[in-house]
Every structure is written in structure tokens, then in C-alpha cells.
Amino acid sequence: MIYQKTEFGGTVEILAADEFKAIPIKLAATSGVVKAGTPITAAGAADTDGAAAAGILLYDVDVARNPNGAIVVEGIIDLTKAKAHSGVSGMTAAKLKTAVPGIVCRENIGVNE
């Protein structure tokens, strides 16, 4: 039996409310980790600013191990956390609202740590 230990810092919660709807998706990337809060297109590719997004990645996905993830298509997200964790600084609430009408972005909730 081969055993490999991988440590990680836990999950990042981008949701700002308990109720949400997410759908499964296979990510198009072939290596690395796609971070939670990243806008994802319908083809499974990371979107650079959210304008062509089909949803927002719910949790970090290590695509080398398993390229399957879930994208939030309806719910309230903490946009400040999503931008900080994903590194997609060009993402705005207006672009996401146009691309994914079911997502509400909050930036002023005070729970951004």
C-alpha cells in the first residue's frame, strides 16, 4: 500500500448565505489548483474577469487529482473573499450579474477575513 500525506489549510468559504444552488462541472485545466471564487465558463475554463462566466467555483479543485468541481449558479457570494482567494481582481459585481443573473455579490458584509 502506498500512502501519501497532503496537508492543506482548509477550505475557503466564498458564500455569504446558507442557501445556494450549484451544478457539477469538469474543469478544463490540466494541472495546478483552481481556487474557489474563480469565475468558470460553461466549457470549464477559468474566466479572467467574470464576463463570460457560467458560475463561480465553490471550492478549490486540484485538477491533477480530480478535475470535477461545483459552480455556484444561484446564491449570495462574498465578492471580496472570492476576488482575494481566486486572484481574479478584474471581477466585478456588474459583470457577474450580467453573466450569471442568479448570483448576488456582497462586498460590504464585514466578514471578509
C-alpha positions as CSV (number, residue, x, y, z in Angstrom):
1,M,0.0,0.0,0.0
2,I,1.3,3.4,-0.9
3,Y,0.5,6.2,1.5
4,Q,0.9,9.9,0.7
5,K,0.1,12.7,3.2
6,T,-1.0,16.0,1.9
7,E,-1.6,18.9,4.2
8,F,-3.7,21.9,3.4
9,G,-5.1,24.9,5.2
10,G,-8.8,24.1,5.0
11,T,-11.5,25.4,2.7
12,V,-12.3,29.0,1.9
13,E,-16.0,29.9,2.2
14,I,-17.0,32.3,-0.5
15,L,-20.7,32.1,0.3
16,A,-22.4,34.9,2.2
17,A,-25.6,32.9,2.9
18,D,-26.5,29.3,3.6
19,E,-28.8,28.8,0.7
20,F,-27.4,28.4,-2.8
21,K,-27.6,26.3,-5.9
22,A,-24.6,24.7,-7.5
23,I,-24.1,22.4,-10.5
24,P,-21.2,19.9,-11.2
25,I,-18.6,20.8,-13.8
26,K,-15.4,19.3,-15.2
27,L,-12.6,21.9,-15.3
28,A,-10.7,22.3,-18.5
29,A,-7.3,23.0,-16.8
30,T,-4.8,20.1,-16.8
31,S,-2.6,21.0,-13.9
32,G,-2.5,23.0,-10.8
33,V,-5.2,24.1,-8.4
34,V,-8.2,26.3,-9.5
35,K,-9.1,28.4,-6.5
36,A,-12.6,28.9,-5.0
37,G,-14.2,32.1,-6.2
38,T,-12.8,31.8,-9.7
39,P,-15.4,32.5,-12.4
40,I,-15.8,29.4,-14.7
41,T,-17.2,29.3,-18.2
42,A,-19.6,26.7,-19.4
43,A,-16.7,24.9,-21.1
44,G,-14.9,24.6,-17.7
45,A,-12.3,27.2,-18.3
46,A,-11.3,29.9,-15.8
47,D,-12.7,33.3,-16.9
48,T,-10.3,36.2,-16.5
49,D,-12.9,38.8,-15.3
50,G,-16.3,37.0,-14.9
51,A,-17.9,38.5,-18.0
52,A,-18.3,35.1,-19.7
53,A,-18.9,33.0,-16.5
54,A,-21.4,30.3,-16.1
55,G,-20.9,30.3,-12.4
56,I,-18.4,30.7,-9.6
57,L,-16.2,27.8,-8.3
58,L,-17.4,26.8,-4.9
59,Y,-14.3,25.1,-3.5
60,D,-10.6,24.7,-4.5
61,V,-10.1,22.0,-7.1
62,D,-6.7,20.2,-7.7
63,V,-7.3,19.3,-11.4
64,A,-4.3,16.8,-11.5
65,R,-6.1,14.6,-8.9
66,N,-9.7,15.2,-9.9
67,P,-10.9,17.8,-12.3
68,N,-14.5,17.8,-11.1
69,G,-15.9,20.7,-9.1
70,A,-19.1,22.6,-8.5
71,I,-20.0,26.1,-9.6
72,V,-22.5,28.3,-7.8
73,V,-25.2,29.5,-10.2
74,E,-27.6,30.9,-7.7
75,G,-26.9,32.4,-4.3
76,I,-25.1,35.2,-2.4
77,I,-21.3,35.3,-2.5
78,D,-18.8,37.4,-0.7
79,L,-17.1,39.1,-3.7
80,T,-14.2,40.5,-1.6
81,K,-13.3,36.9,-0.4
82,A,-13.8,35.5,-3.9
83,K,-11.5,38.1,-5.5
84,A,-8.8,37.8,-2.8
85,H,-8.7,34.0,-2.8
86,S,-9.0,33.4,-6.6
87,G,-6.7,36.2,-7.6
88,V,-9.2,37.4,-10.3
89,S,-9.0,41.1,-9.4
90,G,-10.9,42.2,-12.6
91,M,-14.1,40.5,-11.5
92,T,-16.9,43.0,-10.7
93,A,-20.4,42.6,-9.4
94,A,-21.8,44.2,-12.5
95,K,-20.0,41.7,-14.8
96,L,-21.1,38.7,-12.8
97,K,-24.7,39.9,-12.5
98,T,-24.8,40.1,-16.3
99,A,-23.2,36.7,-16.9
100,V,-24.8,34.8,-14.0
101,P,-28.1,36.6,-13.0
102,G,-28.7,34.2,-10.1
103,I,-25.6,35.4,-8.2
104,V,-25.8,38.3,-5.8
105,C,-22.5,39.8,-4.8
106,R,-21.9,41.4,-1.4
107,E,-18.8,43.4,-0.6
108,N,-20.0,45.2,2.5
109,I,-20.9,42.4,4.9
110,G,-17.9,42.9,7.2
111,V,-17.0,39.2,7.3
112,N,-14.1,39.4,4.9
113,E,-11.3,37.8,6.9
